[in-house]
Amino acid sequence: MSKLTILIAEDQTLVREGLETILNLESDLEVVATTDNGQTAYELAKSLKPQLVLMDIEMPVMDGITATRLIKESSPDTIVLILTTFTNEDYIIEGLASGASGYLLKDFTSDKLIHSLKEAVRGELMLPSKLAAKFAARMRIASAPRQPMIDYGLTPRELDIAKLITAHKNNREIADMLFITEGTVKNYISVIYEKIGTNDRTKAILLLKHALEAVN
């Protein structure tokens, strides 16, 4: 029986070596290479053509999301599973959009890891419950009906602040960029939230991005 060939890209030596040891103990798995950065991961995947890549997100030289996209462009059949400690839905969306077959949180057990790899090879989307819940919430927000920006009735100054909010600037950064006080920014944001119908900054960013895109 042929072995499932695996490339590990992880910048933490202890985690990388631990994964290699665990996987090589399985008779039907073989770690063909390891690396500590995304650039080398891409190069190794291109030359060795492993069936599966375990990819960390935050690595030197090149991050895991970028490396995933490049690997899928050059080797579409290679399966990429992203290893992460993050539950940020932005990472989930970016990774899946780049071609990853799912995510594994780094709190997995050995049995769970091995099971997940085999499920991914069978075509299953691997998304732990913590991440799946966040992803589902994000999709519900994204699919909610929205008004065009003109209906929100934002003033020119509110529009300036809305654009900076969608650029993920915090209140202090917005104040510095617009030469106003942080308290004034908070007042403007309160008015913007009231006009768009939410008090949640994440939801506000999504609503404002959609509205700004509609205007542009």
DRENDRENLO-159469 format. One line per 3 residues: for each residue x, y, z of N, C-alpha, C. Coordinates in steps of 0.001 Angstrom, whole numbers, plus 500000, padded with zeros to 6 digits. Atoms other than C-alpha are relative to their C-alpha. Example, Ala and Ser with C-alpha at 12.3 -4.5 7.8 and 13.67 -1.06 7.14 Angstrom:
500890:498810:500000:512300:495500:507800:500900:501200:500000; 499180:498810:499940:513670:498940:507140:499230:501090:500730
***
This chain:
500842:498810:500000:500000:500000:500000:500883:501248:500000; 499191:498787:500073:501398:503410:499044:499719:500896:501199; 500137:499126:498844:501999:505905:501807:499515:501386:499586
500398:498616:500197:500434:509337:502115:501216:500872:500286; 498798:499175:499837:503314:511759:501555:499625:501396:500496; 500363:498774:499286:503351:514869:503730:501199:500942:500102
499023:498935:499760:505267:518149:503865:499504:500822:501187; 500362:499197:498828:505297:520058:507171:500689:501354:499915; 499459:498639:499973:505736:523845:507180:499571:500642:501313
500286:499497:498648:505962:525132:510758:501273:500624:500558; 498773:499319:499583:508381:527692:512183:500430:499692:501436; 499610:500382:498643:508328:526401:515774:500634:498609:499968
499238:501248:500118:510995:523710:515965:499358:498854:500768; 500577:501056:499168:509365:521762:518789:498731:499433:499377; 501251:500442:500633:505991:521638:517026:500304:499236:498717
499656:500631:501280:507550:520785:513657:500561:498595:500208; 499382:501304:499755:509680:517951:515028:499013:499030:500649; 501011:500850:499377:506804:516665:517148:499035:499431:498973
500889:500460:501069:504517:516485:514127:500675:498936:499140; 499269:500956:500833:507177:514707:512101:500095:498641:500687; 499879:501254:499251:507688:512100:514820:498670:499254:500054
501330:500616:499897:503963:511470:515304:499574:499374:498678; 500481:500481:501298:503234:511097:511599:500838:498847:499468; 499136:501079:500502:506231:508906:510798:499832:498698:500776
500298:501229:499257:505084:506431:513454:498889:499189:499333; 501099:500673:500698:502128:505602:511201:500532:499310:498741; 499460:500792:501111:502832:502875:508657:499551:500502:498632
500516:499541:501291:500736:504546:505955:500227:501495:499765; 499673:498585:500160:502122:508082:506407:501508:500173:499894; 498567:499730:500127:505489:509509:505380:500242:501503:499847
499604:498596:500102:506878:512981:506059:501214:500070:499077; 498921:499971:500992:509003:513709:502988:500919:501203:500174; 499164:498819:499770:510278:517127:504113:499339:500883:501049
500510:498991:499071:509929:519843:506737:500708:501317:499715; 499396:498682:500182:510590:523568:506645:499423:500962:501023; 500456:499024:499014:510243:526632:508834:499514:501300:499371
500510:498776:500629:509071:529181:506234:499185:499688:498747; 500924:500212:501103:506470:529605:503521:500655:499919:498636; 499328:500010:501294:508869:530274:500657:500568:498616:499687
499433:501334:500201:510697:526982:501122:498898:498954:499883; 501136:500926:500100:507366:525214:501636:499491:499949:498564; 500452:499934:501392:506270:526397:498206:500986:499289:499078
498982:500601:500868:509567:525347:496598:500047:498480:500169; 499979:501443:499746:509537:521912:498273:498746:499322:499443; 501241:500573:500522:505907:521312:497357:500053:499887:498478
499902:499997:501461:506676:522193:493751:500927:498895:499501; 499026:500997:500453:509664:519839:493536:499661:498579:500452; 500262:501336:499456:508578:516935:495768:498582:499508:499727
501409:500318:500257:504845:517065:495005:499400:499059:501058; 500645:500815:498964:503655:515695:498362:498489:500014:499800; 501458:500035:500132:500028:514657:498539:499332:501010:500927
500620:499118:499007:499410:516839:501582:501056:500893:500652; 499122:499054:499305:500968:519921:503182:499305:500470:501271; 500461:499393:498751:500520:520891:506829:500668:501362:500089
499472:498646:500176:500924:524668:506732:499655:500905:501181; 500207:498987:498967:501405:527101:509607:499638:501322:499321; 500360:498709:500593:500049:530638:509065:501140:501003:500117
498994:498963:499782:502631:532941:510621:501396:499393:499972; 498638:500502:500169:506105:532083:509327:500858:501092:499375; 499118:499008:500629:509162:534090:508253:500076:499814:498484
499762:499968:501451:509989:534944:504620:498689:500089:499219; 501304:499988:500666:506484:534071:503382:498977:499366:500929; 501029:500543:499113:503265:533530:505346:499314:498792:499372
500623:501236:500456:501259:530334:505095:498860:500189:499020; 501108:499747:500925:498281:531883:503303:500533:500208:498582; 499392:499753:501314:500470:533158:500455:500598:498718:499436
499393:501255:500447:502370:529869:500292:498930:499018:499527; 501105:500882:500398:499076:527970:500117:499502:500356:498608; 500486:499568:501314:497898:530038:497164:500968:499601:498891
499001:500340:501012:501165:529497:495277:500071:498494:499762; 499960:501460:500133:501173:525764:495984:498803:499507:499189; 501196:500446:500718:497606:525361:494746:500030:500428:498538
499872:499569:501395:498426:527349:491610:500929:499082:499216; 499016:500832:500707:501432:525161:490759:499679:498509:500092; 500327:501421:499795:500122:521841:492142:498570:499885:500522
501409:499967:499567:496306:521905:492235:499548:498767:500771; 500428:501233:499333:496058:518296:493426:500559:499857:501411; 499435:500064:498654:498149:518920:496539:498992:500545:501005
500928:499592:498944:495982:519118:499654:500771:500825:501028; 499366:499162:498979:496835:521915:502085:499060:500136:501188; 500723:499777:498750:495668:521906:505699:500777:501033:500805
499335:498927:499277:496420:525014:507707:499975:499730:501500; 499852:500140:498553:497718:524697:511261:499921:501386:500624; 500123:498665:499428:496730:527568:513494:499587:499968:501462
500527:499764:498655:496130:528836:516997:498936:501087:499930; 500924:498883:500173:493918:531601:515553:498595:499508:499681; 501382:500282:500383:490127:531549:515375:499392:501214:499301
500453:498803:500712:489922:534823:513450:499382:499592:498666; 500690:500424:501217:487357:534423:510676:500642:500538:498730; 499303:499483:501183:489437:536591:508333:501027:498989:499495
499031:501026:500384:492143:533912:508376:499301:498821:499328; 500742:501133:500566:489540:531228:507678:499651:500279:498542; 500439:499648:501351:488181:533030:504644:501186:500106:499048
498815:499857:500850:491627:533936:503292:500595:498645:499651; 499410:501315:500235:492905:530396:503701:499186:499158:499043; 500862:500783:500885:489917:528728:502073:499989:500591:498593
499965:499346:501311:489948:531304:499276:501306:499709:499272; 498696:500304:500603:493620:530447:498702:500122:498542:499585; 500004:501392:500442:492733:526789:498194:500204:498966:501085
499816:500963:498910:493224:525226:501627:498776:499098:500128; 501090:500962:499813:491151:522125:502359:499468:500011:501427; 500510:499885:498641:490589:523199:505936:501060:500458:500977
499154:499522:498911:492092:524158:509255:500081:498960:501103; 499842:500793:498786:493468:522310:512255:500519:500921:501093; 499498:499250:498858:493758:524068:515597:501103:499193:500671
498824:500687:499465:497023:523273:517345:499771:499334:501356; 500288:500709:498753:495258:521810:520376:499558:498556:499735; 500442:501344:500372:494659:518522:518519:500788:498906:500732
499305:501192:499514:495515:515059:519841:500617:499288:498802; 499370:500753:501095:497651:512650:517808:498959:499270:499164; 501039:500742:500716:494626:510531:516933:499149:500926:499137
500812:499040:500747:492625:513584:515876:500756:500509:498779; 499177:499534:501114:495486:514813:513698:500002:498981:498864; 499907:501049:501020:495875:511509:511863:498648:499788:499319
501350:500151:500559:492114:511137:511425:499681:501151:499048; 500289:498819:500821:491876:514685:510035:500738:499946:498667; 499235:500105:501245:494624:514080:507479:499326:499029:499031
500617:501013:500857:492905:510973:506172:498638:500459:499486; 501284:499452:500441:489530:512718:506052:500208:501031:498895; 499710:498981:501014:491061:515594:504075:500338:499357:498663
499630:500713:501226:492525:513152:501548:498755:499428:499315; 501254:500523:500566:489029:511716:501101:499092:501115:499489; 500764:498889:500557:487828:515182:500155:499154:500772:500986
500789:499298:498992:486326:516343:503444:500606:501377:500296; 499549:498681:499560:486523:520022:504419:500208:499945:501505; 499671:500095:498585:488284:520128:507781:499864:501368:500657
500239:498734:499321:486922:522887:510000:499528:499699:501420; 500388:500265:498608:486946:522485:513808:498779:500813:500398; 501265:499366:499621:483712:523436:515565:500172:501465:500388
499758:498604:499614:485236:526633:517017:500072:500897:498766; 499842:499216:501219:486166:527836:513544:498731:499975:499161; 501218:500124:500800:483008:526544:511876:498933:500976:500486
500999:499086:499439:480824:528592:514237:500297:501439:499592; 499617:498641:500393:482773:531784:513510:499779:500220:498504; 500149:499897:501446:482756:531100:509780:498523:500136:499626
501433:499945:500281:478993:530494:509775:499429:501366:500362; 500479:498675:499583:478389:533730:511693:500413:501062:498994; 499503:499026:500982:480536:535660:509225:499191:499918:498710
500760:500170:501229:478638:534187:506277:498572:500524:500144; 501347:499472:499780:475286:535081:507846:499993:501518:499883; 499895:498542:500082:476419:538682:508214:500179:500431:498550
499683:499622:501380:477800:538771:504678:498801:499859:499070; 501141:500240:500883:474555:537441:503187:498759:500792:500400; 501158:499227:499548:472255:539776:505127:499686:501118:499010
500360:498903:500905:470285:542311:503044:500620:501309:500470; 499350:498744:499656:472020:545674:502928:499426:501144:499181; 500418:498804:500711:471077:549189:502004:501196:500590:499269
498897:499276:500614:473159:551173:499532:500421:501161:500892; 499445:498962:499132:475365:553835:501130:499133:501255:500031; 500771:498761:500052:473146:556677:499980:498842:499973:500999
501107:500123:499060:470339:555331:502202:500445:500159:501449; 499513:499831:498639:472556:555476:505272:500071:501479:500380; 499996:498569:499730:472692:559247:504941:501237:500490:500728
498770:499573:499341:476319:559582:506024:500492:501329:499432; 499422:498721:500419:477864:563037:505922:501390:499760:499416; 498640:500175:500530:481194:563606:504119:501015:499602:501073
499064:500359:498930:483067:563461:507452:499749:498577:500487; 500325:501369:499594:481232:560281:508444:500492:498997:498959; 499473:500861:501058:482180:558806:505074:501507:499817:500143
498551:500089:499789:485838:559617:505760:500310:498989:501103; 499774:500898:498869:485629:557800:509070:499590:498573:499638; 500449:501332:500425:483684:554906:507531:501083:499294:499185
498942:500586:500829:486470:554359:504995:501170:499527:500856; 498893:500384:499119:489075:554260:507764:499610:498817:500885; 500475:501160:499231:486946:551854:509802:500155:498731:499169
499896:501186:500860:486829:549474:506828:501445:499636:499703; 498569:500286:500153:490621:549767:506600:500593:499472:501308; 499617:500584:498705:490703:548349:510167:500879:500936:500839
499303:499038:499156:492064:551565:511699:499265:500105:501337; 500652:499822:498708:491442:551951:515421:499682:501475:500227; 500458:498627:499763:489967:555089:516975:501157:500990:500099
498844:499114:499863:493359:556574:517871:500614:500293:498636; 499428:499807:501335:494678:556037:514331:499118:500909:499150; 500926:499150:500758:491553:557605:512827:500133:501451:500450
499866:498641:499459:491894:560616:515131:501268:500669:499486; 498723:499439:500461:495546:561111:514177:499956:500332:498513; 500028:499798:501449:494842:560780:510453:499088:501157:499588
500954:498941:500349:491925:563238:510488:500202:501267:500832; 499662:498834:499179:493472:565639:513020:498826:500440:500875; 501069:499730:499048:490586:565371:515461:500272:499187:501257
499762:500726:498759:490331:564069:519011:499388:498604:499933; 500540:501357:499956:489685:560433:519837:498546:500016:500466; 501384:499874:499543:486518:561509:521663:499062:500377:498870
500812:499605:501158:485241:563159:518487:499777:498809:499073; 500129:501207:500832:485938:559963:516552:498937:499076:500580; 500985:500875:499358:483926:557972:519094:498584:500509:499779
501331:499423:500228:481016:560379:518708:499526:499747:498572; 500354:500258:501403:481094:560070:514914:499633:498526:499793; 500246:501435:500178:481274:556276:515130:498655:499605:500598
501312:500281:499396:478264:556197:517466:498874:500376:499046; 501014:499555:500962:476283:558165:514882:499950:499052:498802; 499935:500925:501137:477485:555885:512057:499324:498679:500354
500610:501257:499560:476506:552782:514043:498476:500112:500029; 501452:499804:499923:473048:554221:514646:499384:500021:498604; 500529:499892:501361:472589:554981:510949:499997:498665:499264
499933:501275:500731:473667:551533:509728:499347:498860:500771; 500780:500978:499250:471857:549671:512502:500780:498909:500688; 499237:500995:499238:474603:547890:514441:500920:500710:500977
499018:499495:499044:476816:548424:517473:501254:499136:500012; 498876:500929:500061:479257:545671:516507:500974:500452:498912; 499037:499454:500964:482463:546847:514816:500232:499053:498826
499794:500957:501089:482957:543630:512817:498859:500066:498992; 501155:499891:500894:479424:543845:511417:500029:501339:499264; 499947:498673:500621:479904:547558:510786:500980:500019:498835
498993:500044:501067:483040:546898:508737:499428:499324:498757; 500579:500722:501134:481201:544378:506557:498927:500828:499296; 501062:499185:500588:478189:546647:506049:500571:501198:499240
499422:498814:500633:480319:549687:505259:500814:499641:498763; 499241:500438:501180:482616:547766:502899:499058:499771:498829; 500966:500294:501058:479612:546546:500932:499428:501299:499431
500591:498744:500439:478114:550019:500815:500986:500838:499197; 498986:499231:500718:481358:551685:499755:500280:499401:498628; 499793:500662:501297:481849:549094:497007:498855:500322:499047
501166:499696:500836:478320:549786:495762:500097:501407:499423; 499845:498618:500464:479094:553493:495534:501081:500095:498942; 498872:499937:500928:482426:552918:493781:499731:499211:498731
***
